[in-house]
């Protein structure tokens, strides 16, 4: 439908050698996001989005949902043989 098929996807095997670098970058970005979400907040002016606790809670929930999905995708090579 979008022009993405098996022939195009098979070329992604060339990027397999860089998988550890992609994993390291992803973990670094998740670590930075965790740091930004859970460090002590600086003072916010009233009316800014950082002053609303519901915004921070929503960001944290979204972070953990995405982190769990990303962890499952990063670990896929470990459990992929179970589907063969």
Order of alpha helices (4+ residues) and beta strands (2+ residues): alpha-alpha-alpha-alpha
